[in-house]
Amino acid sequence: MIYHFLLSCSKRVFGQPEGLNSVYLFMKVITPALILILLVASPRAVGQADASSEQFITNMIDQHLLGMINHDREVLAKMYDDGFHGVLGSGSQVDKPKMLEFLVSGSPHILLSHEEVKVTVFGNMAVVTGKILSKGKTGSVIGKSRFIHVLVKRGEDWKIIEGQSTVVVLE
């Protein structure tokens, strides 16, 4: 019933050009829509199903911060998938090597911390959001950014596959 409703709606919205069949509509329009609906409708049920993964990823994000603070490329490299894509706060697109270079190039005079970290697990995928604070030696905040990481479970390991950072304007 839902399939027919979505098929009907997609035909009305997108039309059905000559030669376009319902299999194409199902694969390109309806399937992604259903996946999105399931993820939006039940993130709590799916997310709560794997508390151990949530805790593992929370620890991983803590280790990620320590890797940034210690400029430890080796530790950070293990966390990123080889096919990683990301966007820095400047808007620059980066791959894994460029991201690692960015993460280890920070000033040793800036103190980093994170807050508001939230991990939501969706089976073998996870989304992490949070805020990074940059502080000077006096402890005053000199920079803030929000981040999002998308992770996927590969075997027993979680890997960051996508990420984006947004600079927060200081007041």
C-alpha positions as CSV (number, residue, x, y, z in Angstrom):
1,M,0.0,0.0,0.0
2,I,2.8,2.4,0.9
3,Y,4.7,1.4,-2.2
4,H,1.7,2.3,-4.4
5,F,1.1,5.5,-2.6
6,L,4.8,6.5,-3.1
7,L,4.8,5.4,-6.7
8,S,1.7,7.4,-7.4
9,C,3.2,10.5,-5.7
10,S,6.5,10.2,-7.4
11,K,4.8,9.9,-10.8
12,R,2.9,13.1,-10.0
13,V,5.9,15.0,-8.8
14,F,8.5,13.7,-11.3
15,G,6.3,12.7,-14.1
16,Q,7.0,9.5,-16.0
17,P,9.0,10.2,-19.2
18,E,8.6,7.8,-22.0
19,G,10.5,4.6,-21.3
20,L,10.6,5.2,-17.6
21,N,9.1,2.2,-15.7
22,S,8.1,1.5,-12.2
23,V,11.2,-0.4,-11.4
24,Y,13.3,2.6,-12.2
25,L,11.1,4.8,-10.0
26,F,11.3,2.3,-7.2
27,M,15.1,2.1,-7.3
28,K,15.8,5.8,-7.8
29,V,12.9,7.5,-5.9
30,I,11.0,5.2,-3.6
31,T,13.8,3.1,-2.1
32,P,15.8,6.2,-0.9
33,A,12.5,7.8,0.3
34,L,11.7,4.7,2.3
35,I,15.2,4.5,3.8
36,L,15.0,8.2,4.8
37,I,11.5,7.7,6.4
38,L,12.8,4.7,8.4
39,L,15.8,6.5,9.6
40,V,13.9,9.6,10.6
41,A,11.0,7.8,12.1
42,S,13.0,5.4,14.3
43,P,16.4,6.8,15.2
44,R,15.8,6.1,18.9
45,A,14.8,2.5,18.4
46,V,17.8,1.8,16.1
47,G,20.2,4.0,18.1
48,Q,19.4,2.4,21.4
49,A,19.7,-1.1,20.1
50,D,23.5,-0.9,20.2
51,A,24.7,1.0,23.3
52,S,28.1,-0.7,23.1
53,S,28.7,0.8,19.7
54,E,27.6,4.2,21.0
55,Q,30.1,4.0,23.8
56,F,32.9,2.7,21.6
57,I,32.3,5.7,19.2
58,T,32.2,8.1,22.1
59,N,35.6,6.8,23.2
60,M,36.8,7.0,19.6
61,I,35.9,10.7,19.4
62,D,37.8,11.3,22.7
63,Q,40.8,9.6,21.2
64,H,40.3,11.7,18.0
65,L,40.6,14.8,20.1
66,L,43.7,13.5,21.9
67,G,45.2,12.7,18.4
68,M,44.6,16.3,17.4
69,I,46.1,17.7,20.6
70,N,49.2,15.4,20.3
71,H,49.5,15.9,16.6
72,D,49.4,12.1,16.3
73,R,48.9,11.3,12.6
74,E,49.1,7.5,13.2
75,V,46.3,7.4,15.7
76,L,44.1,9.7,13.5
77,A,44.8,7.8,10.3
78,K,43.4,4.6,11.8
79,M,40.1,6.4,12.4
80,Y,39.5,7.6,8.8
81,D,38.4,5.4,5.9
82,D,40.7,5.6,2.9
83,G,37.8,6.9,0.9
84,F,37.1,9.7,3.3
85,H,35.6,13.0,2.0
86,G,35.2,16.1,4.1
87,V,34.7,19.9,4.2
88,L,36.7,22.1,6.5
89,G,35.2,25.2,8.2
90,S,36.8,27.3,5.4
91,G,34.8,25.4,2.9
92,S,37.7,23.5,1.4
93,Q,37.1,20.0,0.4
94,V,39.5,17.4,1.7
95,D,40.4,13.7,1.3
96,K,42.0,11.6,4.0
97,P,45.6,12.7,3.4
98,K,44.6,16.4,3.4
99,M,42.4,16.0,6.5
100,L,45.2,14.3,8.4
101,E,47.6,17.1,7.4
102,F,45.0,19.7,8.7
103,L,44.5,17.8,12.0
104,V,48.1,17.6,12.9
105,S,49.1,21.1,11.8
106,G,47.5,22.9,14.8
107,S,49.4,25.2,17.0
108,P,50.8,23.7,20.2
109,H,49.8,27.0,22.0
110,I,46.0,26.4,21.4
111,L,44.1,24.2,23.8
112,L,41.4,22.1,22.2
113,S,38.3,20.6,23.9
114,H,35.0,19.3,22.7
115,E,31.5,19.6,24.1
116,E,27.9,18.7,23.2
117,V,29.1,15.4,21.6
118,K,26.2,13.3,20.5
119,V,26.5,9.8,19.0
120,T,23.6,8.2,17.2
121,V,24.0,4.7,15.9
122,F,22.0,3.3,12.9
123,G,23.0,-0.4,12.7
124,N,26.4,-0.3,11.0
125,M,26.3,3.4,10.5
126,A,26.6,6.3,13.0
127,V,26.4,10.1,13.1
128,V,28.4,12.1,15.5
129,T,27.8,15.8,16.1
130,G,29.5,18.2,18.5
131,K,31.4,21.4,19.1
132,I,35.2,22.0,19.2
133,L,36.5,24.8,21.4
134,S,39.9,26.4,20.8
135,K,41.3,28.3,23.8
136,G,44.4,30.4,24.2
137,K,46.9,29.9,27.0
138,T,44.8,32.2,29.3
139,G,41.8,29.9,28.8
140,S,39.7,32.4,26.8
141,V,37.8,30.9,23.9
142,I,39.4,32.1,20.6
143,G,37.5,29.8,18.2
144,K,34.5,27.5,18.0
145,S,33.4,25.1,15.3
146,R,30.6,22.5,15.0
147,F,31.3,19.2,13.4
148,I,29.5,16.2,12.0
149,H,31.1,12.9,11.3
150,V,29.5,10.0,9.5
151,L,30.9,6.6,10.4
152,V,30.5,3.1,9.0
153,K,31.4,-0.2,10.7
154,R,33.9,-2.2,8.7
155,G,34.3,-5.6,10.3
156,E,35.0,-4.8,13.9
157,D,36.3,-1.2,13.2
158,W,34.4,2.0,13.0
159,K,35.7,4.4,10.3
160,I,34.9,8.1,9.6
161,I,33.8,8.2,6.0
162,E,32.4,11.8,5.8
163,G,32.8,14.9,7.8
164,Q,32.1,18.6,7.9
165,S,33.1,21.5,10.1
166,T,31.4,24.8,10.4
167,V,33.0,27.8,12.1
168,V,30.9,29.4,14.8
169,V,31.1,33.2,14.9
170,L,32.2,34.4,18.4
171,E,30.0,36.9,20.0
